Amino acid sequence: MLVHQSDFKATWWLYDEIYKPEEGFELHTVFDSPMIKTVIRARDVKIEPLKLSLLRRLKMWYENR
């Protein structure tokens, strides 16, 4: 099932799990209202530390939406 970004309006990220298959990684998430489970799979992943704290980034995103 494909999920559209409008399905995530006014939802909360409840839970996540990260798995390491043979190639890449998988991120499994659960959102509420309605209950939506997503799976994101990627092969080439680069992980970098955040330059801004997560709370500051969320605040900036909220103020600019």
The first five atom37 places (N, CA, C, CB, O) and aatype in JSON, in Angstrom:
{
  "aatype": [12, 10, 19, 8, 5, 15, 3, 13, 11, 0, 16, 17, 17, 10, 18, 3, 6, 9, 18, 11, 14, 6, 6, 7, 13, 6, 10, 8, 16, 19, 13, 3, 15, 14, 12, 9, 11, 16, 19, 9, 1, 0, 1, 3, 19, 11, 9, 6, 14, 10, 11, 10, 15, 10, 10, 1, 1, 10, 11, 12, 17, 18, 6, 2, 1],
  "atom_mask": [
    [1, 1, 1, 1, 1],
    [1, 1, 1, 1, 1],
    [1, 1, 1, 1, 1],
    [1, 1, 1, 1, 1],
    [1, 1, 1, 1, 1],
    [1, 1, 1, 1, 1],
    [1, 1, 1, 1, 1],
    [1, 1, 1, 1, 1],
    [1, 1, 1, 1, 1],
    [1, 1, 1, 1, 1],
    [1, 1, 1, 1, 1],
    [1, 1, 1, 1, 1],
    [1, 1, 1, 1, 1],
    [1, 1, 1, 1, 1],
    [1, 1, 1, 1, 1],
    [1, 1, 1, 1, 1],
    [1, 1, 1, 1, 1],
    [1, 1, 1, 1, 1],
    [1, 1, 1, 1, 1],
    [1, 1, 1, 1, 1],
    [1, 1, 1, 1, 1],
    [1, 1, 1, 1, 1],
    [1, 1, 1, 1, 1],
    [1, 1, 1, 0, 1],
    [1, 1, 1, 1, 1],
    [1, 1, 1, 1, 1],
    [1, 1, 1, 1, 1],
    [1, 1, 1, 1, 1],
    [1, 1, 1, 1, 1],
    [1, 1, 1, 1, 1],
    [1, 1, 1, 1, 1],
    [1, 1, 1, 1, 1],
    [1, 1, 1, 1, 1],
    [1, 1, 1, 1, 1],
    [1, 1, 1, 1, 1],
    [1, 1, 1, 1, 1],
    [1, 1, 1, 1, 1],
    [1, 1, 1, 1, 1],
    [1, 1, 1, 1, 1],
    [1, 1, 1, 1, 1],
    [1, 1, 1, 1, 1],
    [1, 1, 1, 1, 1],
    [1, 1, 1, 1, 1],
    [1, 1, 1, 1, 1],
    [1, 1, 1, 1, 1],
    [1, 1, 1, 1, 1],
    [1, 1, 1, 1, 1],
    [1, 1, 1, 1, 1],
    [1, 1, 1, 1, 1],
    [1, 1, 1, 1, 1],
    [1, 1, 1, 1, 1],
    [1, 1, 1, 1, 1],
    [1, 1, 1, 1, 1],
    [1, 1, 1, 1, 1],
    [1, 1, 1, 1, 1],
    [1, 1, 1, 1, 1],
    [1, 1, 1, 1, 1],
    [1, 1, 1, 1, 1],
    [1, 1, 1, 1, 1],
    [1, 1, 1, 1, 1],
    [1, 1, 1, 1, 1],
    [1, 1, 1, 1, 1],
    [1, 1, 1, 1, 1],
    [1, 1, 1, 1, 1],
    [1, 1, 1, 1, 1]
  ],
  "atom_positions": [
    [[0.84, -1.18, 0.0], [0.0, 0.0, 0.0], [0.89, 1.24, 0.0], [-0.96, 0.0, 1.22], [1.8, 1.35, 0.82]],
    [[0.62, 2.15, -0.9], [1.35, 3.42, -0.93], [0.67, 4.4, 0.02], [1.41, 4.0, -2.37], [-0.55, 4.47, 0.1]],
    [[1.5, 5.15, 0.73], [0.99, 6.13, 1.68], [1.35, 7.51, 1.15], [1.56, 5.9, 3.12], [2.5, 7.76, 0.79]],
    [[0.39, 8.4, 1.12], [0.61, 9.76, 0.64], [0.96, 10.65, 1.82], [-0.64, 10.3, -0.1], [0.52, 10.4, 2.94]],
    [[1.74, 11.7, 1.57], [2.15, 12.59, 2.65], [0.97, 13.2, 3.39], [3.03, 13.68, 2.11], [1.09, 13.52, 4.57]],
    [[-0.17, 13.39, 2.72], [-1.34, 13.96, 3.4], [-1.88, 13.01, 4.46], [-2.43, 14.29, 2.39], [-2.61, 13.44, 5.36]],
    [[-1.53, 11.71, 4.37], [-1.97, 10.75, 5.39], [-1.29, 11.0, 6.74], [-1.67, 9.33, 4.92], [-1.74, 10.49, 7.76]],
    [[-0.22, 11.79, 6.75], [0.55, 12.01, 7.96], [0.21, 13.32, 8.66], [2.0, 11.97, 7.65], [0.8, 13.63, 9.69]],
    [[-0.71, 14.11, 8.11], [-1.07, 15.37, 8.75], [-1.72, 15.09, 10.1], [-2.02, 16.2, 7.84], [-2.61, 14.25, 10.22]],
    [[-1.26, 15.81, 11.12], [-1.77, 15.71, 12.49], [-1.57, 14.32, 13.1], [-3.25, 16.05, 12.52], [-2.36, 13.88, 13.92]],
    [[-0.5, 13.65, 12.69], [-0.18, 12.36, 13.29], [1.06, 12.48, 14.16], [0.03, 11.28, 12.21], [1.83, 13.43, 14.04]],
    [[1.24, 11.51, 15.04], [2.42, 11.46, 15.9], [3.23, 10.22, 15.58], [2.01, 11.47, 17.4], [2.67, 9.15, 15.33]],
    [[4.54, 10.38, 15.58], [5.47, 9.26, 15.37], [5.52, 8.52, 16.7], [6.92, 9.75, 14.91], [6.01, 9.07, 17.69]],
    [[5.02, 7.29, 16.74], [4.93, 6.55, 17.99], [6.12, 5.64, 18.26], [3.68, 5.74, 17.99], [6.55, 5.5, 19.4]],
    [[6.64, 5.04, 17.2], [7.59, 3.94, 17.43], [8.45, 3.76, 16.19], [6.85, 2.64, 17.78], [7.99, 3.98, 15.07]],
    [[9.69, 3.35, 16.39], [10.52, 3.02, 15.24], [11.49, 1.9, 15.6], [11.29, 4.26, 14.74], [11.86, 1.72, 16.76]],
    [[11.89, 1.17, 14.59], [12.9, 0.12, 14.71], [13.8, 0.22, 13.48], [12.24, -1.31, 14.82], [13.33, 0.49, 12.38]],
    [[15.1, 0.0, 13.69], [16.04, 0.01, 12.58], [16.64, -1.39, 12.48], [17.15, 1.1, 12.77], [17.11, -1.96, 13.46]],
    [[16.63, -1.92, 11.26], [17.16, -3.25, 11.0], [18.32, -3.15, 10.02], [16.07, -4.19, 10.46], [18.35, -2.26, 9.17]],
    [[19.25, -4.08, 10.14], [20.4, -4.13, 9.25], [20.35, -5.44, 8.46], [21.74, -4.01, 10.04], [20.91, -6.45, 8.9]],
    [[19.67, -5.43, 7.29], [19.71, -6.62, 6.45], [21.1, -6.76, 5.81], [18.6, -6.56, 5.35], [22.0, -5.99, 6.14]],
    [[21.28, -7.7, 4.92], [22.59, -7.89, 4.29], [23.08, -6.64, 3.58], [22.52, -9.04, 3.3], [24.26, -6.32, 3.64]],
    [[22.17, -5.94, 2.91], [22.53, -4.69, 2.22], [21.72, -3.54, 2.79], [22.3, -4.81, 0.69], [20.51, -3.66, 2.95]],
    [[22.38, -2.43, 3.09], [21.68, -1.21, 3.5], [21.07, -1.28, 4.87], [0.0, 0.0, 0.0], [21.64, -1.85, 5.8]],
    [[19.88, -0.68, 4.99], [19.16, -0.71, 6.25], [17.67, -0.58, 6.0], [19.65, 0.41, 7.18], [17.25, -0.22, 4.9]],
    [[16.88, -0.87, 7.02], [15.42, -0.69, 6.99], [15.01, 0.08, 8.22], [14.67, -2.06, 6.9], [15.44, -0.22, 9.33]],
    [[14.16, 1.06, 8.02], [13.57, 1.83, 9.11], [12.07, 1.53, 9.12], [13.84, 3.37, 8.96], [11.37, 1.83, 8.15]],
    [[11.59, 0.94, 10.21], [10.17, 0.65, 10.38], [9.61, 1.66, 11.37], [9.93, -0.83, 10.87], [10.19, 1.87, 12.43]],
    [[8.5, 2.28, 11.03], [7.88, 3.28, 11.91], [6.39, 3.0, 12.06], [8.1, 4.7, 11.37], [5.77, 2.36, 11.21]],
    [[5.83, 3.5, 13.16], [4.39, 3.43, 13.39], [3.93, 4.83, 13.76], [4.03, 2.39, 14.52], [4.5, 5.48, 14.64]],
    [[2.88, 5.29, 13.09], [2.25, 6.58, 13.36], [0.83, 6.33, 13.85], [2.27, 7.5, 12.09], [0.23, 5.3, 13.54]],
    [[0.29, 7.29, 14.61], [-1.08, 7.15, 15.09], [-2.06, 7.88, 14.18], [-1.2, 7.67, 16.52], [-1.64, 8.62, 13.29]],
    [[-3.33, 7.69, 14.38], [-4.44, 8.48, 13.86], [-4.4, 8.79, 12.37], [-4.49, 9.74, 14.59], [-4.09, 9.93, 12.03]],
    [[-4.69, 7.9, 11.48], [-4.92, 6.47, 11.71], [-3.59, 5.75, 11.9], [-5.71, 5.84, 10.54], [-2.53, 6.27, 11.55]],
    [[-3.65, 4.55, 12.44], [-2.45, 3.76, 12.67], [-1.83, 3.4, 11.33], [-2.78, 2.49, 13.49], [-2.41, 2.65, 10.55]],
    [[-0.63, 3.94, 11.07], [0.06, 3.71, 9.8], [1.44, 3.16, 10.11], [0.16, 5.03, 8.95], [2.18, 3.74, 10.9]],
    [[1.79, 2.05, 9.48], [3.14, 1.5, 9.61], [3.85, 1.74, 8.29], [3.1, -0.04, 9.97], [3.3, 1.47, 7.22]],
    [[5.08, 2.24, 8.36], [5.87, 2.47, 7.16], [7.17, 1.68, 7.25], [6.16, 3.97, 6.95], [7.66, 1.38, 8.34]],
    [[7.71, 1.35, 6.09], [9.02, 0.71, 6.0], [9.81, 1.46, 4.93], [8.9, -0.82, 5.65], [9.38, 1.58, 3.79]],
    [[10.97, 1.96, 5.32], [11.86, 2.65, 4.39], [13.1, 1.79, 4.24], [12.21, 4.1, 4.88], [13.76, 1.45, 5.22]],
    [[13.42, 1.45, 3.0], [14.61, 0.65, 2.72], [15.59, 1.46, 1.9], [14.23, -0.66, 1.98], [15.21, 2.19, 0.98]],
    [[16.87, 1.34, 2.24], [17.91, 2.07, 1.51], [19.18, 1.24, 1.47], [18.18, 3.46, 2.15], [19.47, 0.48, 2.4]],
    [[19.93, 1.39, 0.39], [21.2, 0.68, 0.26], [22.38, 1.56, 0.65], [21.38, 0.18, -1.17], [23.16, 1.21, 1.54]],
    [[22.51, 2.69, -0.01], [23.64, 3.58, 0.25], [23.2, 4.64, 1.25], [24.15, 4.25, -1.07], [22.43, 5.54, 0.92]],
    [[23.7, 4.52, 2.45], [23.27, 5.4, 3.53], [24.49, 6.1, 4.12], [22.5, 4.62, 4.62], [25.5, 5.46, 4.43]],
    [[24.38, 7.4, 4.28], [25.42, 8.17, 4.95], [24.78, 8.81, 6.17], [26.05, 9.25, 3.99], [23.81, 9.55, 6.05]],
    [[25.32, 8.54, 7.33], [24.78, 9.07, 8.57], [25.73, 10.14, 9.08], [24.57, 7.95, 9.63], [26.93, 9.89, 9.25]],
    [[25.2, 11.33, 9.33], [25.99, 12.45, 9.83], [25.34, 12.98, 11.09], [26.13, 13.57, 8.77], [24.12, 12.92, 11.23]],
    [[26.13, 13.51, 12.0], [25.54, 14.12, 13.2], [24.77, 15.38, 12.83], [26.64, 14.45, 14.25], [25.12, 16.08, 11.88]],
    [[23.72, 15.66, 13.57], [22.95, 16.88, 13.35], [23.75, 18.09, 13.78], [21.6, 16.83, 14.1], [24.4, 18.07, 14.82]],
    [[23.7, 19.14, 12.97], [24.39, 20.37, 13.34], [23.55, 21.18, 14.31], [24.7, 21.21, 12.09], [24.09, 21.91, 15.15]],
    [[22.25, 21.05, 14.21], [21.34, 21.7, 15.16], [20.68, 20.61, 15.99], [20.27, 22.57, 14.42], [20.5, 19.49, 15.53]],
    [[20.33, 20.94, 17.21], [19.62, 19.97, 18.03], [18.28, 19.65, 17.35], [19.41, 20.5, 19.48], [17.72, 20.48, 16.64]],
    [[17.8, 18.47, 17.59], [16.54, 18.05, 17.0], [15.4, 18.99, 17.39], [16.21, 16.62, 17.42], [14.56, 19.32, 16.55]],
    [[15.38, 19.42, 18.64], [14.31, 20.32, 19.07], [14.36, 21.65, 18.33], [14.39, 20.56, 20.57], [13.32, 22.2, 17.96]],
    [[15.57, 22.18, 18.12], [15.69, 23.45, 17.37], [15.23, 23.26, 15.93], [17.15, 23.96, 17.39], [14.54, 24.12, 15.39]],
    [[15.6, 22.14, 15.31], [15.18, 21.88, 13.94], [13.67, 21.75, 13.85], [15.85, 20.61, 13.41], [13.07, 22.28, 12.91]],
    [[13.04, 21.06, 14.8], [11.59, 20.93, 14.79], [10.91, 22.28, 14.99], [11.13, 19.96, 15.88], [9.91, 22.58, 14.34]],
    [[11.46, 23.09, 15.87], [10.9, 24.42, 16.1], [10.99, 25.27, 14.83], [11.63, 25.13, 17.26], [10.03, 25.95, 14.47]],
    [[12.14, 25.23, 14.16], [12.3, 25.99, 12.92], [11.33, 25.5, 11.86], [13.76, 25.89, 12.4], [10.71, 26.29, 11.15]],
    [[11.19, 24.17, 11.74], [10.26, 23.61, 10.76], [8.83, 24.06, 11.07], [10.35, 22.06, 10.74], [8.1, 24.46, 10.17]],
    [[8.44, 23.99, 12.34], [7.09, 24.36, 12.73], [6.8, 25.84, 12.43], [6.87, 24.08, 14.22], [5.72, 26.19, 11.96]],
    [[7.77, 26.68, 12.71], [7.59, 28.12, 12.48], [7.53, 28.47, 11.01], [8.7, 28.9, 13.13], [6.9, 29.46, 10.65]],
    [[8.15, 27.67, 10.15], [8.22, 27.99, 8.71], [7.21, 27.24, 7.86], [9.59, 27.71, 8.21], [7.23, 27.39, 6.63]],
    [[6.36, 26.45, 8.44], [5.41, 25.68, 7.6], [4.22, 26.48, 7.19], [4.94, 24.45, 8.33], [3.34, 25.97, 6.49]]
  ]
}
